[in-house]
Amino acid sequence: MADTMQFDLVSPERKLASVLASEVQLPGSEGDMTAMPDHAPTITTLRPGLLRVVSAEGTQEYLVTGGFAEITATSTSVLAEQALPRDEVTQDLIDGLMAQATSARDGATADTMDAAVKLVADMAAVSDDLGLSVKQ
Amino acid sequence: MPNLKDLKNRIDSVTSTRKITKAMQMVAAAKLRRAQESAEAGRPYAERFNAVMAGLSAAASGSESAPKLLSGTGNDQTHLLVIMTSERGLCGGFNSSIVRMARARAGALLADGKTVKILTVGKKGRDQIKRNYGDHMIAHVDMSEVKRVGYTNAQDIAKDVISRFDGGEFDVATIFYSQFESVISQIPTELQIIPAKFEAGESDAAATIYDYEPDEEEILADLLPRGVATQIFSALLENGASEQGARMSAMDNATRNAGDMIDKLTIEYNRSRQAVITNELIEIISGAEAL
């Protein structure tokens, strides 16, 4: 069994990472999951959360706000809607994202309400993980 | 023959025009580099996205419950043309070539008895389209405040387009933009975004059987609007690079023309000056001979 796989993290605006990783922890929309080499091919959507990549250079963390991941036996590609390395995440940014999520919730119709409420909750949870305060 | 003072003024004015066009060319070159970088940075995402979507849509398009964004509404009576142009002029034939292509398409559709609706992005295209198809225009997206095109801009446009689609305003959407080839060549391109068409990538991508989480249809419903945004985003980026490329070569030409003109005017100026001197000499000599 190969002990590493190709990991790519891309957002529409740039390519954030392309490394050989031994383990990737993803915030899947149905629950967190960890992808390791020889994982069954899977495509999953993501919720806002922290993505953790374990590679030979250590562990890196990224904030993603949604998107999807394509996992195959030899590679994992994350196509994030918006992604940032953890140390580039600032309080202002979280506030902005939070404000977006909240306004989406307030403008949501009955159909989209569940999703919007979940988005706000997910955002709050991420901010908590990052040790940043949350303004509701 | 224009007098010396006039010629001098004209040379001065062409010289300052040349300075301006030279400066614009250099600014465009700097901006082009940036625009090209962001266009290249966006490419991996778009490529991956299309590959995944090609696999997904191939699997889903057969089923009857396929989302409308993929399968279409079933007819093609009303067409939406999204025409992307620049906010500023002085970029050669950049805007005109996009508009010409869109206009030809609109004409063909109207001749077929279809309904055409037009959404413009960028001021220059709107101004040109207004002349012929003013009453077909339904909306305009103003990008003049946007310093640097971001994914959110594309998302806003996509949201607008999709909500109109959901509202039954049109059946087919096509975007018009310019594909950046090189500084001297930008190719006006049309691309159908709704119903979505994804070019089938390499066959091995389609051969892999994926687990989907949540299920396939939910993912597709989630990704299709994003696909529209992604296509609009890459079109915006290509357009940005093309605009700067077109401006750069247009300004390069303008600078060269101004240089030629200055040379010509300078020769004319010198000739006139010489003629004046000769005249004066003749007057003096003939005056002296008459004595």
Interface residues (C-beta under 8 A of the other chain):
Chain A: D8 V10 S11 P12 E13 R14 K15 G28 S29 E30 A40 P41 T42 I43 T44 T45 G67 F68 E70 T72 S77 L79 E81 Q82
Chain B: S38 A41 G42 P44 Y45 A46 R48 F49 V52 L56 G150 Y151 A154 T208 I209 Y210 D211 Y212 E213 P214 E218 I219 D222 L223 R226 T230 F233
